[in-house]
Amino acid sequence: MRRRWTHDELLVAINLYTKLSFGQFHKETPLIKQVAFGLERTPSAIAMKLCNLSSLDPVHLKRNVAGLANASKQDREIWEAFSSDPGAIGLASEVRFREIVPDNVVEDLPDEPQFDQLDPDGANSAGRRTESQTLVMARRGQEFFRRAILTSYSGRCCITGVSTEEFLVASHIKPWSSFPENRLDPENGLCLSLLHDRAFDQGMTTFDDQYRLVISQDLKNQLRDSSIEGHFLGHEGAPICLPEKLALPSQEHLAFHRQVIFDRRNRMQHAHFSVASDRANS
């Protein structure tokens, strides 16, 4: 008799789905074998579950890439839960995943802070443990988001195609610090190189409603180095490479970036230029 999947097992499955590309959904993939061992299931059963989940992925459906057609009611429920609240489900799935898969199979996280670093004022040990646990959970969430975004974009900067992982950032469209509800949402993520992440974060670049790169006049005025110019002007107006799974970048989030971060910086730069010109002419 086939064993019913538990909620915790489905959390692990959806987490694994975010960590692997579609071409890795087979029984010989090492991480699938690791998860199968931890869940006491066969690698084939894990691979099949991932294919079932892919049949629910809206990005796959839009690209006419179909997974297996026999997704269960449980599969649909966990996918709907993840779509409705990617922050909560993503974090819970990462915690559960780490319980059954050794950290050295995936990216190692930074060492946990020592208690004395967390509480210089000498709060009680229970308070220190609580803060330490909060930091660990935040790191789990960051790891989930980074891996989900990099995998969705096939490990490449969506502007330049740079594929060296050390140079890639899971960039937030709406800032991490100001929008906690969107921190782990794949719709709020872009895979960018370090250089393009910095420019985007500072409002020097943005994307239009066709996902095309827009460069601020301020940045254009600063382009004197031919290598830097190639990184930006060579891609201006070109559409980004869209993710292959999970979620497209939210048009609402991109509109916020254009109107609040990009436009605000350009208004400030224009005002600064106007003041400087007035002083020079006075």
C-alpha positions as CSV (number, residue, x, y, z in Angstrom):
1,M,0.0,0.0,0.0
2,R,1.4,3.4,-1.0
3,R,2.3,5.6,2.0
4,R,0.5,8.9,2.2
5,W,2.8,12.0,2.2
6,T,2.7,14.0,5.4
7,H,2.7,17.8,5.5
8,D,6.3,17.9,6.7
9,E,7.4,15.6,3.8
10,L,5.6,17.9,1.4
11,L,7.4,20.9,2.9
12,V,10.7,19.1,2.1
13,A,9.5,18.3,-1.4
14,I,8.6,21.9,-2.2
15,N,11.9,23.1,-0.8
16,L,13.8,20.6,-2.9
17,Y,11.7,21.8,-5.9
18,T,13.1,25.4,-5.4
19,K,16.7,24.1,-5.2
20,L,16.9,21.9,-8.3
21,S,16.4,22.7,-12.0
22,F,13.8,20.8,-14.0
23,G,16.5,18.7,-15.6
24,Q,17.6,17.4,-12.2
25,F,14.3,15.8,-11.4
26,H,15.5,12.2,-11.7
27,K,16.5,9.5,-9.2
28,E,20.2,9.8,-9.8
29,T,20.5,13.4,-8.6
30,P,22.6,13.3,-5.4
31,L,20.4,15.7,-3.5
32,I,17.3,13.7,-4.4
33,K,19.1,10.6,-3.0
34,Q,19.9,12.5,0.2
35,V,16.3,13.6,0.7
36,A,15.0,10.1,-0.1
37,F,17.3,8.6,2.6
38,G,16.1,11.2,5.1
39,L,12.4,10.6,4.3
40,E,12.8,6.9,4.0
41,R,11.4,7.0,0.5
42,T,12.8,5.9,-2.8
43,P,14.7,8.4,-5.1
44,S,12.1,7.6,-7.8
45,A,9.3,8.6,-5.5
46,I,11.0,11.9,-4.7
47,A,11.7,12.6,-8.4
48,M,8.1,11.9,-9.3
49,K,6.8,14.2,-6.6
50,L,9.0,17.0,-8.0
51,C,7.5,16.4,-11.4
52,N,4.0,16.5,-10.0
53,L,4.8,19.9,-8.4
54,S,6.1,21.2,-11.7
55,S,2.7,20.6,-13.3
56,L,1.4,23.2,-10.9
57,D,4.1,25.8,-11.5
58,P,2.6,28.8,-13.3
59,V,5.9,29.7,-15.1
60,H,6.1,26.1,-16.5
61,L,2.5,26.3,-17.5
62,K,3.1,29.6,-19.3
63,R,6.0,28.1,-21.2
64,N,4.0,25.0,-22.0
65,V,6.4,22.8,-20.0
66,A,4.3,20.1,-18.4
67,G,5.2,17.9,-15.5
68,L,3.4,14.7,-14.6
69,A,-0.4,15.1,-14.8
70,N,-1.3,13.3,-11.6
71,A,-0.6,16.0,-8.9
72,S,-2.6,15.1,-5.8
73,K,-5.0,17.2,-3.7
74,Q,-2.1,17.4,-1.2
75,D,0.2,18.6,-3.9
76,R,-2.2,21.4,-4.9
77,E,-2.8,22.4,-1.3
78,I,0.9,22.8,-0.5
79,W,1.5,24.7,-3.7
80,E,-1.4,27.0,-3.0
81,A,-0.1,27.6,0.5
82,F,3.3,28.4,-0.8
83,S,1.9,30.7,-3.5
84,S,-0.3,32.5,-0.9
85,D,2.4,32.9,1.8
86,P,5.9,32.1,0.3
87,G,7.6,33.7,3.4
88,A,6.0,31.3,6.0
89,I,6.0,28.2,3.8
90,G,9.5,28.9,2.4
91,L,11.0,29.3,5.9
92,A,9.2,26.3,7.3
93,S,10.3,24.2,4.4
94,E,14.0,25.3,4.8
95,V,13.9,24.5,8.5
96,R,12.5,21.0,7.8
97,F,14.9,20.4,4.9
98,R,17.9,21.2,7.1
99,E,16.7,18.7,9.7
100,I,17.1,15.8,7.3
101,V,19.8,17.0,4.9
102,P,23.3,17.8,6.3
103,D,24.4,21.4,5.8
104,N,27.4,20.5,3.7
105,V,25.2,19.2,0.9
106,V,24.0,22.8,0.2
107,E,25.6,26.1,0.8
108,D,27.0,26.5,4.3
109,L,25.7,29.5,6.3
110,P,27.9,31.9,8.2
111,D,28.8,30.8,11.7
112,E,26.2,31.7,14.3
113,P,27.0,34.8,16.4
114,Q,28.2,34.2,19.9
115,F,25.9,35.2,22.6
116,D,28.2,37.9,23.9
117,Q,28.1,39.5,20.4
118,L,24.3,39.5,20.5
119,D,23.8,41.0,23.9
120,P,26.5,43.4,25.0
121,D,24.2,44.7,27.8
122,G,24.1,41.4,29.6
123,A,20.5,40.3,29.0
124,N,19.5,37.0,30.5
125,S,20.4,33.7,28.8
126,A,16.9,33.0,27.7
127,G,16.8,36.4,25.9
128,R,20.1,35.7,24.3
129,R,18.9,32.3,23.0
130,T,15.8,33.9,21.6
131,E,17.8,36.5,19.7
132,S,20.2,33.8,18.4
133,Q,17.4,31.7,17.2
134,T,15.9,34.7,15.4
135,L,19.1,35.3,13.6
136,V,19.4,31.6,12.7
137,M,15.9,31.7,11.3
138,A,16.7,34.8,9.3
139,R,19.7,33.1,7.8
140,R,17.6,30.1,6.9
141,G,15.1,32.4,5.1
142,Q,18.0,34.1,3.3
143,E,19.4,30.8,2.2
144,F,16.0,29.6,0.9
145,F,15.5,32.9,-1.1
146,R,19.0,32.9,-2.6
147,R,18.8,29.3,-3.7
148,A,15.3,29.6,-5.1
149,I,16.2,32.7,-7.1
150,L,19.5,31.5,-8.5
151,T,17.9,28.2,-9.5
152,S,14.9,29.8,-11.1
153,Y,17.3,31.9,-13.2
154,S,19.5,28.9,-14.1
155,G,22.4,30.4,-12.1
156,R,22.8,33.3,-14.4
157,C,22.5,37.1,-14.1
158,C,19.3,37.9,-15.9
159,I,21.0,40.9,-17.6
160,T,24.5,39.8,-18.5
161,G,24.4,36.0,-18.3
162,V,27.3,36.0,-15.8
163,S,27.2,32.5,-14.2
164,T,30.0,32.6,-11.6
165,E,28.0,32.0,-8.4
166,E,30.3,34.1,-6.3
167,F,29.4,37.1,-8.5
168,L,25.6,36.5,-8.2
169,V,23.1,38.1,-5.9
170,A,19.4,37.2,-5.2
171,S,18.4,40.8,-5.4
172,H,15.2,42.1,-3.9
173,I,13.0,44.4,-6.0
174,K,11.3,45.9,-2.9
175,P,14.0,46.4,-0.3
176,W,14.5,43.7,2.3
177,S,14.6,46.2,5.2
178,S,11.3,48.0,4.4
179,F,9.1,45.1,3.2
180,P,9.4,42.0,5.5
181,E,6.3,40.5,4.0
182,N,8.1,40.2,0.6
183,R,11.5,39.1,1.8
184,L,11.1,35.4,0.7
185,D,8.7,35.9,-2.2
186,P,10.2,34.7,-5.5
187,E,8.1,37.4,-7.2
188,N,10.3,39.9,-5.4
189,G,13.5,38.5,-6.7
190,L,16.0,39.0,-9.5
191,C,19.2,37.2,-10.1
192,L,21.8,39.9,-10.8
193,S,25.6,40.2,-10.8
194,L,27.1,42.2,-8.0
195,L,27.6,45.2,-10.2
196,H,24.0,45.2,-11.5
197,D,22.6,44.5,-8.0
198,R,24.4,47.6,-6.7
199,A,23.2,49.8,-9.5
200,F,19.6,48.5,-9.1
201,D,19.6,48.9,-5.4
202,Q,20.9,52.5,-5.7
203,G,18.2,53.4,-8.3
204,M,20.7,53.8,-11.1
205,T,18.9,51.2,-13.2
206,T,15.4,49.7,-13.3
207,F,13.2,47.7,-15.6
208,D,10.1,48.8,-17.6
209,D,6.9,46.9,-17.8
210,Q,8.3,44.7,-20.6
211,Y,11.2,43.7,-18.4
212,R,13.7,45.8,-20.3
213,L,16.7,47.5,-18.7
214,V,16.4,51.2,-18.1
215,I,19.5,53.3,-17.2
216,S,19.4,56.6,-15.4
217,Q,20.7,59.7,-17.0
218,D,22.9,60.2,-14.0
219,L,24.6,56.8,-14.6
220,K,25.0,57.6,-18.3
221,N,26.7,60.8,-17.4
222,Q,29.2,58.9,-15.3
223,L,30.2,56.3,-17.9
224,R,33.7,57.1,-18.9
225,D,35.3,53.6,-18.6
226,S,34.7,51.5,-21.7
227,S,34.4,48.3,-19.6
228,I,31.8,49.8,-17.3
229,E,30.0,51.2,-20.4
230,G,29.8,47.8,-21.9
231,H,28.2,46.4,-18.7
232,F,25.4,48.9,-18.9
233,L,24.8,50.7,-22.2
234,G,25.4,47.4,-24.1
235,H,22.3,46.0,-22.4
236,E,20.0,49.1,-22.3
237,G,16.6,48.4,-23.7
238,A,17.2,44.6,-23.9
239,P,14.7,42.4,-22.0
240,I,16.1,40.3,-19.2
241,C,16.2,36.5,-19.3
242,L,13.1,35.5,-17.3
243,P,13.1,32.7,-14.7
244,E,12.3,29.2,-15.8
245,K,10.2,28.3,-12.7
246,L,8.3,29.5,-9.6
247,A,7.4,33.1,-10.5
248,L,8.0,36.0,-12.8
249,P,9.1,39.2,-11.3
250,S,6.1,41.1,-10.0
251,Q,5.0,44.0,-12.2
252,E,3.6,45.7,-9.1
253,H,7.0,45.4,-7.4
254,L,8.9,46.6,-10.5
255,A,6.5,49.6,-10.8
256,F,7.3,50.5,-7.1
257,H,11.0,50.3,-7.9
258,R,10.6,52.6,-10.9
259,Q,8.4,55.1,-9.2
260,V,9.9,55.2,-5.7
261,I,13.6,54.2,-5.9
262,F,14.6,55.0,-9.5
263,D,12.6,58.2,-10.0
264,R,13.4,59.5,-6.5
265,R,17.1,59.2,-7.1
266,N,16.8,60.9,-10.5
267,R,14.8,63.7,-9.0
268,M,17.4,64.2,-6.3
269,Q,20.2,64.1,-8.9
270,H,18.4,66.6,-11.1
271,A,17.8,69.0,-8.1
272,H,21.4,68.7,-7.1
273,F,22.5,69.5,-10.7
274,S,20.2,72.5,-10.9
275,V,21.5,73.9,-7.6
276,A,25.1,73.4,-8.7
277,S,24.4,75.1,-12.1
278,D,22.7,78.1,-10.4
279,R,25.7,78.6,-8.1
280,A,28.1,78.4,-11.0
281,N,26.1,81.0,-12.9
282,S,25.6,83.4,-10.0
